Amino acid sequence: MKRISELQPNKVWKYFHEITRVPRPSKKEEKIIGFLEAFASEHGLFLKKDRANNVFISKPATQGFENLPTVILQSHLDMVCEKNNDVVHDFENDPIETIVDGEWVRANGTTLGADNGIGIAAQLAILASDDIEHGAIECLFTVDEETGLTGANALAEGFMTGKILLNLDSEDEGELFIGCAGGKGTIATFTYEPVAAPANLQYFHIGITGLNGGHSGCDIHKGLGNANKLLARFLFLLKKDCQFALAAIGGGNLHNAIAREGFAVIGVEGKDKEKIRILLNLFAADIEYELKHVDPKVRLTMETLDAPETCFCDIFAERLIHSLLACPHGVIGMSHAIEDLVETSTNLASIKMKDNQTVIVGTSQRSSIESAKNAIADQVAAVFLLAGAEVKHSEGYPGWAPNPDSKILKAAQETYRKLFNKEPKVKAIHAGLECGLFLEKYPYLDMISFGPTLREVHSPNERLEIDTVDLWWRHLLALLKNLPE
């Protein structure tokens, strides 16, 4: 089996491997920032930070290329931290264990962090190199992209000077992205008074595992299973056939990931035990059939538990289950302007219990049209308001309106065509990129986003296609010498 150090282009993979050794959860980027500071010092490069801890490193033009315009290369420092339940991993301290698996690089039961570690690696490879031809380079490394884009949102005017920006945070080689969706979050908080769990009931843990999960923007159109929605479906069906006490519920983790796992703890009378097991088996058969093409490993389990101390009262449990079932999830509308582009979507991301008196439901909405984004956020809010929850929206972030007349787009198309004798695809993306926020502070920027091929990001199945890294790298280096004036 190959090691990362044997892959090509070696310069990029070298730094990617080093980056995977540095913990960098969202909002906890101190270690990767220290890594960049040591890197800049070692190579004699200018580095500065702003109040948000965004990092800027610059490098002068190589000899003979001083007349090229300054270009900004941009990636984000943080990574989504997701792991399988059976994996022991501390994202704040442990390195990512990478595996070369045929044509792909993946991690051992955790997210890989190629989103956006491969972009960082390319920036460092260029900054460290003495044999790559380029004009003046400004590298921007933003913090906390994955949980709120707070680094891009807090970016100060004047922090960078270039007028061309290459965002290195896309996931399909051969595709040039010139627009993205805006987004916001809708959080529903339920408060309740726990009651004593009836001692005469038998208690069971209902689990949903084996779903692929994925990115709530890039993968929302694939019809992937959402553990939170499946859990609500089963509990609703169960309520129609027998009485049960709901003692606990949970599922999902991050606002920008489709929930892969979920669970509920229920108590039932002994006479209903077999009825529930039969219902679960029938429901599991239905779900396996529905998801056989996208989530063939889905599993629903039922295990005996000791009686908990408390549970929800019946009225609250019913309101919660009904609202979770009614909450929309998935694609809401397709674009009429760009073929095959999801315009509007919503993700039922997480259900979390807190302090034995609060249930917090996290959702996220995306749209390339601001009014549509707000409309679906209001629809989600209405569902939970009807159920008695307190609802708040995050500030959100703007979309990035496509500019098909972009000069850097034309240069990227021409360069790709000459390199590979084929046309790149020009697209907009339903995921959120930081480009829309950059335009608020730097309205003159001419931007594209491109990257190698990644799959199932934001999940432990995240993987990076090896050959596409070389193709993307060659395109990036050629483009640095073909920048428009």
BAFIVO-229718 format. One record per residue (C-alpha): residue number from 1; residue in three letters; x, y, z. Coordinates in pm, 1 decimal. Layout:
N
pos; code; x; y; z
NUM; ALA; X; Y; Z
...
REM end
This chain:
485
pos; code; x; y; z
1; MET; 0.0; 0.0; 0.0
2; LYS; 133.0; 342.7; -95.1
3; ARG; 196.7; 615.6; 157.0
4; ILE; 101.9; 979.1; 107.5
5; SER; 471.2; 1068.8; 83.5
6; GLU; 491.0; 864.2; -239.7
7; LEU; 204.6; 1043.5; -415.3
8; GLN; 240.3; 1310.1; -681.4
9; PRO; 265.6; 1606.9; -686.2
10; ASN; 496.9; 1543.2; -395.4
11; LYS; 512.3; 1908.2; -283.0
12; VAL; 138.5; 1923.2; -228.0
13; TRP; 102.0; 1583.2; -61.9
14; LYS; 395.7; 1658.0; 168.2
15; TYR; 218.0; 1957.6; 313.9
16; PHE; -119.8; 1786.1; 317.8
17; HIS; 29.5; 1509.0; 530.1
18; GLU; 180.3; 1765.9; 766.5
19; ILE; -154.5; 1944.3; 795.2
20; THR; -334.6; 1620.8; 887.8
21; ARG; -100.6; 1596.2; 1187.2
22; VAL; -221.7; 1930.7; 1323.3
23; PRO; -562.1; 1940.6; 1500.7
24; ARG; -785.6; 2217.7; 1363.4
25; PRO; -1149.6; 2197.7; 1472.9
26; SER; -1368.1; 2497.6; 1396.6
27; LYS; -1318.7; 2777.7; 1650.7
28; LYS; -1007.4; 2599.5; 1780.2
29; GLU; -753.6; 2676.1; 1509.1
30; GLU; -469.6; 2783.8; 1742.0
31; LYS; -247.3; 2487.9; 1655.3
32; ILE; -275.5; 2524.7; 1278.2
33; ILE; -216.7; 2900.2; 1312.3
34; GLY; 99.7; 2823.5; 1509.6
35; PHE; 199.2; 2582.7; 1232.6
36; LEU; 161.1; 2862.2; 974.3
37; GLU; 359.4; 3105.1; 1187.2
38; ALA; 647.5; 2858.2; 1212.2
39; PHE; 624.4; 2792.0; 836.1
40; ALA; 641.6; 3163.8; 749.5
41; SER; 936.8; 3215.5; 983.3
42; GLU; 1123.2; 2919.7; 835.3
43; HIS; 1079.9; 3049.0; 479.7
44; GLY; 1134.0; 3417.5; 553.5
45; LEU; 781.5; 3517.6; 449.3
46; PHE; 572.6; 3810.2; 573.9
47; LEU; 280.9; 3703.3; 794.5
48; LYS; 11.1; 3899.0; 970.9
49; LYS; -314.4; 3820.3; 1151.9
50; ASP; -631.3; 4019.1; 1200.5
51; ARG; -854.7; 4036.7; 1507.5
52; ALA; -1046.7; 3726.6; 1399.2
53; ASN; -717.9; 3529.3; 1363.4
54; ASN; -738.3; 3510.4; 985.1
55; VAL; -382.5; 3463.3; 857.1
56; PHE; -218.9; 3645.0; 564.1
57; ILE; 114.3; 3535.3; 414.4
58; SER; 264.8; 3710.2; 111.9
59; LYS; 543.4; 3624.3; -129.8
60; PRO; 693.6; 3850.4; -398.0
61; ALA; 687.5; 3768.0; -768.1
62; THR; 952.7; 3541.8; -913.7
63; GLN; 1204.9; 3704.7; -1145.1
64; GLY; 1053.8; 3796.1; -1480.3
65; PHE; 693.0; 3785.4; -1357.5
66; GLU; 684.9; 4113.5; -1165.7
67; ASN; 435.1; 4264.9; -1409.8
68; LEU; 165.3; 4008.2; -1340.4
69; PRO; -119.5; 4127.2; -1116.9
70; THR; -118.5; 4023.1; -752.3
71; VAL; -333.0; 3714.2; -693.6
72; ILE; -495.7; 3603.4; -368.3
73; LEU; -502.2; 3228.9; -297.7
74; GLN; -761.9; 3147.2; -31.4
75; SER; -852.4; 2845.7; 182.9
76; HIS; -1006.9; 2798.1; 525.7
77; LEU; -813.5; 2654.0; 818.6
78; ASP; -1081.5; 2461.0; 1006.0
79; MET; -1223.1; 2118.0; 932.2
80; VAL; -1546.1; 1933.9; 1008.2
81; CYS; -1486.8; 1689.1; 1293.3
82; GLU; -1703.7; 1381.2; 1248.5
83; LYS; -1627.1; 1019.6; 1338.9
84; ASN; -1798.6; 685.3; 1354.0
85; ASN; -1931.8; 588.3; 1695.9
86; ASP; -1692.5; 296.1; 1726.8
87; VAL; -1385.0; 512.1; 1661.2
88; VAL; -1185.6; 663.8; 1948.7
89; HIS; -1048.0; 998.2; 1831.5
90; ASP; -989.7; 1334.6; 2000.5
91; PHE; -1006.4; 1597.9; 1726.7
92; GLU; -848.5; 1859.2; 1953.8
93; ASN; -533.5; 1655.4; 2011.3
94; ASP; -505.8; 1353.3; 1781.4
95; PRO; -368.1; 1356.8; 1425.7
96; ILE; -585.8; 1230.7; 1141.9
97; GLU; -488.2; 876.6; 1040.9
98; THR; -477.6; 879.3; 660.3
99; ILE; -504.3; 576.3; 433.7
100; VAL; -419.0; 546.3; 63.7
101; ASP; -705.0; 331.2; -60.5
102; GLY; -667.6; 257.6; -430.5
103; GLU; -744.6; 576.1; -621.9
104; TRP; -841.5; 768.3; -308.9
105; VAL; -701.5; 901.1; 16.4
106; ARG; -933.1; 869.0; 315.6
107; ALA; -913.6; 866.8; 693.7
108; ASN; -958.3; 580.2; 937.6
109; GLY; -1316.1; 629.7; 1057.2
110; THR; -1304.0; 1009.3; 1075.7
111; THR; -1336.5; 1302.5; 842.6
112; LEU; -1019.8; 1348.5; 637.6
113; GLY; -1002.2; 1727.6; 648.1
114; ALA; -922.0; 1757.0; 277.1
115; ASP; -1199.2; 2015.0; 298.4
116; ASN; -1006.7; 2246.4; 300.9
117; GLY; -668.5; 2100.3; 394.5
118; ILE; -576.9; 2025.2; 34.0
119; GLY; -623.1; 2393.7; -47.3
120; ILE; -392.6; 2490.7; 239.2
121; ALA; -137.5; 2236.3; 117.3
122; ALA; -133.7; 2387.5; -232.0
123; GLN; -82.7; 2736.8; -89.4
124; LEU; 208.1; 2621.0; 125.9
125; ALA; 366.8; 2431.7; -163.5
126; ILE; 366.4; 2751.1; -371.4
127; LEU; 489.5; 2968.8; -86.4
128; ALA; 776.4; 2729.9; -5.9
129; SER; 885.0; 2664.2; -363.7
130; ASP; 1178.1; 2829.4; -541.2
131; ASP; 1101.5; 2680.6; -884.0
132; ILE; 738.4; 2786.0; -946.0
133; GLU; 687.5; 3091.0; -1165.3
134; HIS; 428.1; 3341.4; -1047.2
135; GLY; 351.1; 3706.2; -984.7
136; ALA; 305.6; 3849.4; -638.7
137; ILE; 116.2; 3604.7; -417.2
138; GLU; -110.8; 3681.0; -121.4
139; CYS; -232.0; 3376.5; 69.5
140; LEU; -539.4; 3419.6; 287.8
141; PHE; -624.4; 3152.2; 545.5
142; THR; -961.3; 3209.7; 711.8
143; VAL; -1090.2; 3063.5; 1037.9
144; ASP; -1420.8; 2904.0; 1133.1
145; GLU; -1562.8; 2857.1; 785.6
146; GLU; -1747.0; 2539.4; 870.5
147; THR; -1955.4; 2662.4; 1166.0
148; GLY; -2040.3; 3016.9; 1071.1
149; LEU; -1794.8; 3173.5; 824.2
150; THR; -1697.7; 3405.7; 1107.5
151; GLY; -1344.6; 3456.6; 976.9
152; ALA; -1463.4; 3573.7; 635.5
153; ASN; -1738.1; 3780.0; 796.5
154; ALA; -1488.6; 3958.4; 1023.1
155; LEU; -1226.1; 4013.7; 752.3
156; ALA; -1116.1; 4375.8; 768.6
157; GLU; -1100.1; 4603.9; 465.9
158; GLY; -742.4; 4653.1; 348.7
159; PHE; -617.8; 4322.9; 489.8
160; MET; -526.1; 4211.9; 136.6
161; THR; -449.3; 4410.1; -179.3
162; GLY; -497.2; 4174.9; -475.5
163; LYS; -793.7; 4213.4; -710.1
164; ILE; -804.0; 3850.5; -827.5
165; LEU; -899.5; 3576.8; -581.3
166; LEU; -870.8; 3203.3; -637.5
167; ASN; -1078.5; 3015.9; -380.5
168; LEU; -939.2; 2662.3; -341.2
169; ASP; -1243.1; 2512.7; -167.0
170; SER; -1439.3; 2334.8; -440.6
171; GLU; -1478.2; 1960.2; -481.1
172; ASP; -1487.5; 1862.1; -849.0
173; GLU; -1179.5; 1876.9; -1069.1
174; GLY; -1248.8; 2022.9; -1411.1
175; GLU; -1526.8; 2245.8; -1280.9
176; LEU; -1495.4; 2620.2; -1228.9
177; PHE; -1740.6; 2771.0; -984.6
178; ILE; -1854.0; 3130.2; -1021.5
179; GLY; -2143.0; 3147.1; -773.3
180; CYS; -2273.3; 2992.5; -452.6
181; ALA; -2576.9; 2987.2; -227.8
182; GLY; -2627.9; 3200.9; 77.3
183; GLY; -2733.0; 3040.9; 402.1
184; LYS; -2864.3; 3083.6; 753.8
185; GLY; -2943.9; 2867.0; 1052.1
186; THR; -3272.0; 2819.7; 1237.5
187; ILE; -3248.0; 2688.9; 1593.3
188; ALA; -3551.4; 2563.3; 1787.5
189; THR; -3519.7; 2532.9; 2164.6
190; PHE; -3775.6; 2327.1; 2355.0
191; THR; -3787.9; 2350.6; 2733.1
192; TYR; -3967.8; 2088.9; 2939.2
193; GLU; -4011.3; 1959.1; 3292.2
194; PRO; -3889.0; 1598.4; 3314.6
195; VAL; -4111.4; 1346.7; 3488.9
196; ALA; -4018.2; 1028.2; 3670.2
197; ALA; -3976.9; 739.4; 3428.6
198; PRO; -4243.3; 475.2; 3500.4
199; ALA; -4079.0; 178.6; 3671.4
200; ASN; -4325.1; -72.7; 3530.0
201; LEU; -4210.4; -25.2; 3169.2
202; GLN; -3940.4; -203.2; 2971.7
203; TYR; -3691.6; 36.2; 2811.5
204; PHE; -3520.5; 8.8; 2475.7
205; HIS; -3260.3; 198.8; 2277.8
206; ILE; -3374.0; 249.5; 1917.2
207; GLY; -3072.1; 324.2; 1699.3
208; ILE; -3023.4; 433.8; 1338.9
209; THR; -2672.2; 387.2; 1199.3
210; GLY; -2493.6; 311.4; 872.5
211; LEU; -2610.6; 616.9; 679.3
212; ASN; -2351.5; 788.3; 462.4
213; GLY; -2435.4; 1141.3; 565.8
214; GLY; -2271.0; 1414.5; 364.5
215; HIS; -2250.8; 1785.3; 297.4
216; SER; -2583.4; 1961.7; 343.6
217; GLY; -2514.4; 2174.3; 37.1
218; CYS; -2323.2; 1960.8; -211.8
219; ASP; -2508.7; 1637.1; -131.0
220; ILE; -2859.4; 1755.3; -45.7
221; HIS; -2994.6; 1661.4; -391.1
222; LYS; -2884.3; 1297.6; -363.4
223; GLY; -3177.8; 1182.1; -150.1
224; LEU; -2951.6; 1054.1; 125.9
225; GLY; -3112.4; 927.4; 442.4
226; ASN; -3138.7; 1168.1; 733.9
227; ALA; -3130.2; 989.3; 1070.3
228; ASN; -3338.9; 1259.1; 1238.9
229; LYS; -3619.2; 1233.3; 983.8
230; LEU; -3615.5; 852.9; 993.9
231; LEU; -3629.3; 856.1; 1371.6
232; ALA; -3926.1; 1091.9; 1372.3
233; ARG; -4104.0; 874.6; 1115.7
234; PHE; -4064.4; 563.5; 1326.1
235; LEU; -4172.2; 727.9; 1651.1
236; PHE; -4478.7; 873.9; 1480.9
237; LEU; -4574.5; 533.0; 1338.3
238; LEU; -4514.9; 371.9; 1674.4
239; LYS; -4738.8; 623.3; 1850.1
240; LYS; -5029.5; 518.7; 1628.3
241; ASP; -5002.8; 155.2; 1741.6
242; CYS; -4910.7; 165.0; 2108.6
243; GLN; -4835.4; 393.6; 2398.2
244; PHE; -4473.1; 452.2; 2495.4
245; ALA; -4270.1; 685.4; 2712.1
246; LEU; -3996.5; 883.9; 2536.7
247; ALA; -3697.0; 919.6; 2768.3
248; ALA; -3424.5; 1049.7; 2535.4
249; ILE; -3366.0; 1148.0; 2174.7
250; GLY; -3069.8; 1263.6; 1972.9
251; GLY; -2920.2; 1265.6; 1627.3
252; GLY; -2681.4; 1447.1; 1398.3
253; ASN; -2413.6; 1690.7; 1502.3
254; LEU; -2321.3; 1976.9; 1268.9
255; HIS; -2546.3; 2226.0; 1092.4
256; ASN; -2379.5; 2162.8; 755.8
257; ALA; -2385.2; 1782.5; 767.9
258; ILE; -2673.6; 1548.1; 691.0
259; ALA; -2743.1; 1345.4; 1006.4
260; ARG; -2586.8; 998.0; 983.2
261; GLU; -2689.5; 852.8; 1319.0
262; GLY; -2977.6; 894.6; 1562.0
263; PHE; -3131.6; 729.6; 1863.9
264; ALA; -3429.4; 732.4; 2096.9
265; VAL; -3487.7; 570.3; 2435.2
266; ILE; -3844.3; 449.2; 2482.9
267; GLY; -4033.2; 263.1; 2753.3
268; VAL; -4319.8; 25.5; 2674.2
269; GLU; -4540.1; -218.6; 2855.6
270; GLY; -4410.8; -574.6; 2845.1
271; LYS; -4705.1; -692.8; 2636.9
272; ASP; -4605.9; -451.1; 2355.3
273; LYS; -4242.2; -556.4; 2329.5
274; GLU; -4287.3; -795.3; 2036.7
275; LYS; -4528.1; -559.7; 1861.0
276; ILE; -4261.0; -288.4; 1864.2
277; ARG; -3994.4; -526.1; 1742.3
278; ILE; -4217.5; -629.5; 1451.6
279; LEU; -4298.2; -266.3; 1370.0
280; LEU; -3928.8; -179.5; 1373.1
281; ASN; -3844.2; -470.6; 1143.2
282; LEU; -4117.7; -369.9; 898.9
283; PHE; -4007.5; -7.8; 908.6
284; ALA; -3644.0; -113.3; 858.9
285; ALA; -3742.6; -314.6; 551.7
286; ASP; -3920.7; -10.4; 407.4
287; ILE; -3622.0; 216.2; 472.8
288; GLU; -3373.5; -32.6; 331.6
289; TYR; -3581.8; -48.1; 14.1
290; GLU; -3618.6; 331.0; -9.0
291; LEU; -3247.5; 395.1; 41.5
292; LYS; -3096.0; 88.4; -125.1
293; HIS; -2928.7; 293.8; -398.1
294; VAL; -2785.0; 570.2; -176.9
295; ASP; -2754.9; 426.8; 175.8
296; PRO; -2732.4; 48.1; 143.9
297; LYS; -2575.1; 4.5; 487.7
298; VAL; -2850.7; 166.8; 692.8
299; ARG; -2931.7; -25.0; 1012.5
300; LEU; -3210.7; 7.1; 1266.9
301; THR; -3152.1; -161.5; 1601.3
302; MET; -3340.1; -223.5; 1925.1
303; GLU; -3154.6; -300.2; 2247.4
304; THR; -3273.8; -346.7; 2605.6
305; LEU; -3178.0; -77.9; 2858.4
306; ASP; -3209.7; -27.0; 3231.1
307; ALA; -3485.0; 212.5; 3332.1
308; PRO; -3375.0; 580.5; 3319.2
309; GLU; -3457.0; 818.9; 3600.6
310; THR; -3672.1; 1056.9; 3395.1
311; CYS; -3857.8; 1088.9; 3068.2
312; PHE; -4062.2; 1346.0; 2876.2
313; CYS; -4426.3; 1393.8; 2963.3
314; ASP; -4658.5; 1253.6; 2695.3
315; ILE; -4780.3; 1592.4; 2571.0
316; PHE; -4429.7; 1729.3; 2521.9
317; ALA; -4309.0; 1408.5; 2354.7
318; GLU; -4596.9; 1425.7; 2109.8
319; ARG; -4529.7; 1790.7; 2022.5
320; LEU; -4162.0; 1718.5; 1968.6
321; ILE; -4219.8; 1412.9; 1748.1
322; HIS; -4484.7; 1590.5; 1540.9
323; SER; -4261.2; 1892.9; 1480.1
324; LEU; -3962.6; 1681.4; 1379.1
325; LEU; -4177.0; 1487.0; 1134.4
326; ALA; -4334.6; 1804.4; 993.7
327; CYS; -4006.0; 1993.9; 961.6
328; PRO; -3907.4; 2004.3; 592.4
329; HIS; -3577.6; 1855.8; 487.0
330; GLY; -3406.2; 1834.8; 148.9
331; VAL; -3441.7; 2016.4; -181.2
332; ILE; -3714.0; 2280.4; -178.3
333; GLY; -3662.9; 2420.3; -528.0
334; MET; -3437.0; 2398.6; -834.9
335; SER; -3290.2; 2696.6; -1015.4
336; HIS; -3467.2; 2826.6; -1324.4
337; ALA; -3152.8; 3012.0; -1431.4
338; ILE; -2880.5; 2744.1; -1407.8
339; GLU; -2949.7; 2388.1; -1518.3
340; ASP; -2933.2; 2118.0; -1247.6
341; LEU; -2853.0; 2368.9; -971.2
342; VAL; -3037.6; 2330.8; -643.6
343; GLU; -3175.3; 2675.6; -568.0
344; THR; -3319.7; 2628.7; -218.7
345; SER; -3286.7; 2358.5; 46.3
346; THR; -3309.8; 2293.6; 418.8
347; ASN; -3135.8; 2044.4; 646.2
348; LEU; -3274.9; 1897.1; 969.9
349; ALA; -2923.5; 1878.1; 1109.3
350; SER; -2926.9; 1789.9; 1477.1
351; ILE; -3132.1; 1702.1; 1784.6
352; LYS; -2952.2; 1746.8; 2115.6
353; MET; -3067.2; 1720.6; 2477.6
354; LYS; -2916.1; 1960.5; 2729.8
355; ASP; -2932.2; 1969.9; 3110.3
356; ASN; -3227.4; 1728.0; 3120.3
357; GLN; -3468.1; 2014.3; 3055.5
358; THR; -3390.5; 2135.6; 2704.3
359; VAL; -3403.2; 1986.8; 2355.4
360; ILE; -3226.6; 2191.2; 2086.9
361; VAL; -3303.9; 2125.0; 1720.7
362; GLY; -3057.1; 2265.7; 1469.7
363; THR; -3144.7; 2328.0; 1106.5
364; SER; -2979.9; 2513.9; 819.0
365; GLN; -3122.3; 2673.8; 507.0
366; ARG; -2952.4; 2759.1; 178.1
367; SER; -3059.5; 2941.2; -136.0
368; SER; -2909.1; 3132.8; -425.3
369; ILE; -3204.5; 3373.3; -389.2
370; GLU; -3212.4; 3573.5; -66.7
371; SER; -3591.1; 3595.1; -42.4
372; ALA; -3625.8; 3218.6; -94.2
373; LYS; -3366.6; 3154.3; 177.2
374; ASN; -3564.3; 3366.5; 420.2
375; ALA; -3892.7; 3205.3; 318.3
376; ILE; -3779.9; 2849.2; 389.7
377; ALA; -3620.9; 2961.8; 716.9
378; ASP; -3956.6; 3112.1; 816.3
379; GLN; -4136.4; 2791.1; 719.0
380; VAL; -3906.3; 2586.4; 941.1
381; ALA; -3950.6; 2836.3; 1221.2
382; ALA; -4330.8; 2818.5; 1190.6
383; VAL; -4327.1; 2440.8; 1239.7
384; PHE; -4139.7; 2467.4; 1566.5
385; LEU; -4327.7; 2775.0; 1687.8
386; LEU; -4652.7; 2580.4; 1650.3
387; ALA; -4499.3; 2310.2; 1869.3
388; GLY; -4417.0; 2559.7; 2143.9
389; ALA; -4043.4; 2604.8; 2086.2
390; GLU; -3843.4; 2925.1; 2105.9
391; VAL; -3693.3; 2990.3; 1763.1
392; LYS; -3393.3; 3200.4; 1662.8
393; HIS; -3221.5; 3258.4; 1329.9
394; SER; -2849.3; 3306.9; 1279.2
395; GLU; -2732.4; 3613.9; 1090.0
396; GLY; -2651.0; 3399.0; 790.0
397; TYR; -2424.9; 3482.3; 500.2
398; PRO; -2480.8; 3615.2; 147.5
399; GLY; -2466.1; 3423.1; -175.3
400; TRP; -2219.5; 3490.0; -454.7
401; ALA; -2391.8; 3601.7; -774.0
402; PRO; -2239.2; 3444.0; -1088.1
403; ASN; -2045.1; 3668.7; -1327.0
404; PRO; -2011.5; 3484.4; -1659.7
405; ASP; -1803.2; 3776.5; -1796.8
406; SER; -1532.8; 3736.6; -1531.4
407; LYS; -1180.2; 3787.7; -1668.5
408; ILE; -1024.8; 3530.8; -1436.1
409; LEU; -1292.4; 3282.8; -1545.7
410; LYS; -1197.4; 3334.8; -1910.9
411; ALA; -828.3; 3290.2; -1824.5
412; ALA; -901.4; 2972.0; -1628.3
413; GLN; -1106.4; 2830.2; -1916.0
414; GLU; -834.3; 2908.8; -2168.2
415; THR; -560.0; 2762.3; -1949.7
416; TYR; -754.8; 2442.7; -1883.1
417; ARG; -834.3; 2402.0; -2252.2
418; LYS; -466.7; 2433.1; -2351.3
419; LEU; -351.3; 2194.0; -2080.2
420; PHE; -603.4; 1915.2; -2124.9
421; ASN; -757.1; 1974.4; -2468.8
422; LYS; -1109.4; 1987.0; -2328.5
423; GLU; -1348.5; 2240.1; -2186.3
424; PRO; -1391.5; 2283.8; -1812.3
425; LYS; -1745.4; 2305.0; -1681.5
426; VAL; -1859.6; 2640.8; -1547.1
427; LYS; -2101.6; 2607.9; -1256.6
428; ALA; -2253.4; 2760.0; -948.8
429; ILE; -2262.5; 2556.2; -628.4
430; HIS; -2539.2; 2508.8; -373.5
431; ALA; -2287.4; 2492.1; -89.4
432; GLY; -2180.0; 2809.8; 86.7
433; LEU; -1843.3; 2958.5; -3.5
434; GLU; -1676.8; 3255.6; 160.1
435; CYS; -1669.1; 3447.3; -169.3
436; GLY; -1998.8; 3626.7; -108.0
437; LEU; -1865.3; 3769.3; 218.4
438; PHE; -1539.9; 3875.2; 51.5
439; LEU; -1737.5; 4075.7; -203.4
440; GLU; -1905.6; 4273.7; 74.0
441; LYS; -1565.9; 4405.1; 187.4
442; TYR; -1387.3; 4393.4; -149.6
443; PRO; -1654.6; 4456.2; -416.9
444; TYR; -1394.5; 4479.9; -695.8
445; LEU; -1271.1; 4121.3; -656.8
446; ASP; -1273.6; 3895.2; -961.7
447; MET; -1307.1; 3538.1; -833.3
448; ILE; -1341.6; 3173.4; -921.7
449; SER; -1341.1; 2863.6; -701.1
450; PHE; -1187.1; 2532.2; -804.7
451; GLY; -1030.7; 2224.9; -650.4
452; PRO; -964.0; 1851.1; -684.4
453; THR; -1236.4; 1590.6; -649.9
454; LEU; -1364.1; 1511.9; -300.8
455; ARG; -1654.6; 1290.6; -208.3
456; GLU; -1876.9; 1258.3; 100.6
457; VAL; -1717.4; 1551.3; 278.8
458; HIS; -1843.0; 1631.3; 629.3
459; SER; -1867.0; 1258.7; 699.2
460; PRO; -1622.8; 980.4; 798.5
461; ASN; -1647.6; 859.8; 438.2
462; GLU; -1475.9; 1177.0; 312.5
463; ARG; -1217.6; 1092.5; 47.8
464; LEU; -988.7; 1272.9; -196.6
465; GLU; -924.8; 1140.5; -548.5
466; ILE; -549.5; 1116.9; -594.3
467; ASP; -515.2; 1173.6; -969.8
468; THR; -730.2; 1486.1; -963.5
469; VAL; -490.6; 1658.1; -723.0
470; ASP; -223.8; 1651.5; -993.5
471; LEU; -462.6; 1780.3; -1259.3
472; TRP; -582.8; 2064.0; -1036.0
473; TRP; -227.3; 2151.1; -931.6
474; ARG; -109.1; 2173.6; -1294.0
475; HIS; -404.7; 2393.4; -1376.8
476; LEU; -336.7; 2620.1; -1078.3
477; LEU; 31.7; 2665.5; -1168.3
478; ALA; -48.2; 2737.3; -1532.9
479; LEU; -314.4; 2989.1; -1431.5
480; LEU; -68.5; 3176.0; -1207.6
481; LYS; 130.1; 3256.7; -1523.3
482; ASN; -178.3; 3345.4; -1728.9
483; LEU; -352.7; 3600.0; -1508.3
484; PRO; -557.9; 3872.0; -1681.8
485; GLU; -451.3; 4232.6; -1640.4
REM end
